[in-house]
Amino acid sequence: MYQKYQNRKYRYIAAFCMLGVCVLGIFILNICIGSVRITLPEVVRTLTGGEDTEAARRILWDIRLPRAAAVLILGGALALSGYLLQTFFRNPIAGPFVLGISSGAKMVVALVMIFLMGRAVRVTSADMIGAAFVGALLSMGFVLAVSRKTAGMSMLILSGVMIGYICSALTELAVTFADDADIVNLHNWSRGSFSGMTWENVRVMAAAVAVTAFLVFLMSKPLAAYQLGDVYAANAGVNLRLLRAGIVIFSSLLSACIVAFAGPVSFVGIAVPHLVKRLLGTTEPILMIPACFLGGSVFCLFCDLLARTMLAPTELSISTVTAIFGAPVVLWVMGRRDGGRGFT
């Protein structure tokens, strides 16, 4: 028994070390690789205030560093949101994109952007998060209403797809009333992209995600009891109503952050929690919460690097790349469930 405990402990340590090294390594690749190659020594000189070229300084500080930092933060937030939703619905393929939560957030953000931009009103990062949060909660409310009437996976997915189509249709309808210049910005954002990130964006998203992720981590013990069933959680003294409200609010806020800044990004919230669970060999929230955040950061940093470089100078939509790597994971999960082995 002791040896088994030690083996699990070493596995957890190795998994977190691997995730940490991957985050650092791919983050460095993201700031070095691009249309202009910048070597690692040049990066170090620029970051430490040494001698460097003006072009390298501008590329690093104004473009690549804020973008890489945003991908790291938002990728982790999206994966953590997916883990919360899968835990809440006890459904292995629940996620912000599949359940239509991202589409609802996208719709409200688009409406706010069109309304305010048309009146020459400056839209702040906080305004974007607030609008996306409202849209995410509206979509979540619809999904919750459907989930109470049926426990089937197929109906949950169908309701998410329907709310996604409805929100996308309303978004496209609203875009037809926008100015031509605004339509270009909305189109690029609606496809999903981390381009154009600024340090102001990074500060706002970092504050929002850090506070939310910390509060989610504090919910580790109640979540562990919740995973064992409502009866067990209630007997363990967990306030189920408060816990469920917390999961809904925090998952919606995390989803809202990425939609507000990068648009809807697909499959990260579904695929990453399953990959991390296989890596750790456990579903304990106290381990899964930080591991999902790191895993989401690795996944999105890797996909964003490919999106920028695969067909350079053309940049692919981030959702295109995440779908290529995330969709097979979803199919694998559904295949296992259909095979009768369940969700473990």
C-alpha positions, 0 to 999 in steps of 0.5 A: 500500500505504501509503495503504491502511494509513493508511486502515485506521488512520483507520478504526480510530481513528474506530471506537474514537472512535465507540464511546467517544462512544456509551458516554459519551452513552448512559451519561449518558442512562441516569442522566438519564432515568427515572421522575424526570427529572434534568437534566444540570446537576443530575447534574453538581452532584450528582457534584461535591458541589454543592447538590442535592436529597436525592431527586436524590442518592439516585436518582443514587448509590443507583439509577441510577449503580450500575445504569448502571455494572453494565450497562456492565461486564456488557454488555462482558463478555458481548460479549467472552465471545461473541467468545471462543466464536466464535473457539474453535468457529470458528462465527459463531453460538456464544454463551453463550445459544445454547450453553446456558452461560448456562442452566447458570450460571443453574441452579447459581446458582438452586440455591445461592440456594434452598439458602442462602436457605432456611437464612438464609445471606447470599449474597455477590456472590463466591458468586454468581459462583463458583456461576455459574462452576461451572454455566457450566463444566459446560455448556461441558464438555457442549458440548465433548463434542458438538463433538468428535463433530461439526463441523456448526453445526446439531448444535452449536446443537442441543446448546446448545438441549438443554442449555438446556432441561435446565437450565431444567427443573431450575431450574424444578423446584428453584424449586418447593421454594423459599419464596414470597418467594424465588420472587419474587426468583428469577423476576425474576432469571431473566427477566434484569434489571439492577435492584437493583444496588448498589455492592458488586455493582459493585466485585466484578464490576468486579474480576472482569471487569477481571482477566479482560478484561486476561488475554484481551487478553494472549492477542491474539497467540496468538488471531490465530495460532489464527484461521489454523488449528491447524497454523499456530498450532502452527508459530508456537509457540502452546501449543494446549492452554493456549490452549484452556483459557484461552478456555474458562475466561475465556469461562465466567467472563465469562458467569458474571459477568452471569448471577450479577448480571443473569440470562441475557441473550440475543443480546448475545454473538452479535450484538455481535462481528459488528457490531463486526467490520463496523465495524472491517473486521477480525478482529484480536484486538488490536482486536476484544477492546477493541472488543467490550467497548465495543460490548457496553457500548453495546448493553446500555446502549441496551437497558436504557434502552429496557427501563426507559422504553418501557412505564414504570412497567413494566420490560421484561425486558432479554432481551426488548429485546436479542432484538429487536435481536440476533435479526435480526443472527443471522438475517442471519449465518445467511443469509449462511452459507447463501448460501455466502459463509461466515463472514468 
